[in-house]
Amino acid sequence: MRFLFQVGAQLVLGAIALIVIHFALPGVTIHLTGFFVALGVFTLAHALLGPFVLNIAQRYAAPLAGGVGLVATVLALWVATLFSGGIEIRGVDSWVLAPIIVWVITALGGWLFMAFFVDKRLKQRAAAKALKAAR
């Protein structure tokens, strides 16, 4: 259940982040027809690459493990740009700023969503089950 909430949150936060970088950075273009493909590819790539990058960082560069989310975001954006008609990122400044903006939005938003919505909801369900079991 928690995993489904996380995936849903990442889709919503990814959509918000992609829209923000589209309007905030002149070197980023998201085509309406390919937006959902870019969003799906980005979310899937981020979900798959995150644990991989964390494993590599822990094995070979433990002090860098904190930057795993940012590295996974860069890689996920790069993978998303490989699919034509979705997202295009041009210029060094856009390649530097886009991952930072997306990472901040998804990381902070994910933390807030999990802390205030999912954990609260799961605790309510557990309390209701405990109350029901006590009867």
C-alpha positions in Angstrom: 0.0 0.0 0.0 2.8 2.4 0.9 4.6 1.6 -2.3 1.5 2.5 -4.4 1.3 5.8 -2.5 5.0 6.5 -3.2 4.6 5.7 -6.9 1.5 7.9 -7.2 3.2 10.7 -5.4 6.3 10.4 -7.6 4.1 10.7 -10.7 2.3 13.8 -9.4 5.6 15.4 -8.2 7.4 14.4 -11.4 4.6 16.1 -13.4 4.9 19.2 -11.3 8.7 19.3 -11.6 8.7 18.8 -15.4 6.2 21.6 -15.8 8.2 23.9 -13.6 11.5 23.3 -15.5 9.6 23.8 -18.8 8.5 27.2 -17.8 11.5 28.2 -15.6 14.3 27.2 -18.0 14.4 28.4 -21.6 16.6 25.4 -22.6 13.9 22.9 -21.5 11.0 22.1 -23.9 8.3 19.6 -23.1 6.0 18.7 -26.0 2.4 18.3 -25.0 2.0 15.1 -27.0 5.0 13.5 -25.4 4.5 14.8 -21.8 3.0 11.6 -20.5 5.6 9.5 -22.2 8.4 11.7 -20.7 6.7 11.6 -17.3 6.4 7.8 -17.4 9.9 7.3 -18.6 11.3 9.7 -16.1 9.4 8.1 -13.1 10.3 4.6 -14.2 13.9 5.4 -14.8 14.2 7.3 -11.5 12.6 4.3 -9.6 15.0 1.9 -11.3 18.2 4.0 -11.3 17.8 5.3 -7.7 18.6 2.0 -6.0 21.3 1.1 -8.5 23.1 4.5 -8.0 22.8 4.1 -4.3 24.3 0.6 -4.4 27.3 1.9 -6.5 27.8 4.9 -4.2 27.7 2.8 -1.1 30.2 0.4 -2.5 32.7 2.7 -4.1 32.1 6.2 -2.7 30.2 6.1 0.6 30.7 9.9 1.3 28.8 10.6 -2.0 25.8 8.5 -1.0 23.9 11.7 -0.1 23.9 12.8 -3.8 22.3 9.6 -5.0 18.9 11.3 -5.6 20.5 14.0 -7.6 22.5 11.6 -9.7 19.5 9.4 -10.3 17.5 12.5 -11.3 20.2 13.5 -13.9 20.2 10.0 -15.3 16.4 9.7 -15.4 16.1 13.1 -17.2 18.7 11.9 -19.7 16.8 8.7 -20.3 13.6 10.7 -20.7 15.3 12.9 -23.4 16.1 9.8 -25.4 12.4 9.4 -26.3 11.6 11.9 -29.1 8.5 14.0 -28.8 8.7 14.3 -25.0 11.3 16.4 -23.3 14.3 18.2 -24.7 17.0 19.8 -22.6 19.5 22.0 -24.4 22.5 23.9 -23.0 24.8 23.3 -20.0 22.9 25.7 -17.8 19.7 23.8 -18.4 21.4 20.5 -17.8 22.8 21.8 -14.5 19.6 23.5 -13.2 16.9 21.1 -14.4 18.1 18.1 -12.3 18.5 20.3 -9.3 15.0 21.8 -9.6 13.4 18.4 -10.3 15.3 16.8 -7.4 14.3 19.5 -4.9 10.6 19.3 -5.9 10.4 15.5 -5.9 12.5 15.0 -2.8 10.9 17.7 -0.7 7.4 17.0 -2.0 7.9 13.2 -1.5 9.1 13.7 2.0 6.2 16.1 2.8 3.6 13.8 1.2 4.9 10.7 3.0 5.2 12.5 6.4 1.9 14.3 6.4 -0.4 12.2 4.3 0.7 8.5 4.0 2.1 8.0 7.4 -0.9 9.7 9.0 -3.3 7.6 6.9 -1.5 4.4 7.7 -1.4 5.2 11.4 -5.2 5.9 11.3 -5.8 2.5 9.6 -3.6 0.7 12.1 -5.5 2.4 15.0 -8.8 1.5 13.5 -7.7 -2.2 13.1 -6.4 -2.3 16.7 -9.7 -0.8 17.9 -11.7 -3.3 15.9 -9.6 -6.2 17.1 -10.0 -5.0 20.7 -13.8 -5.3 20.5 
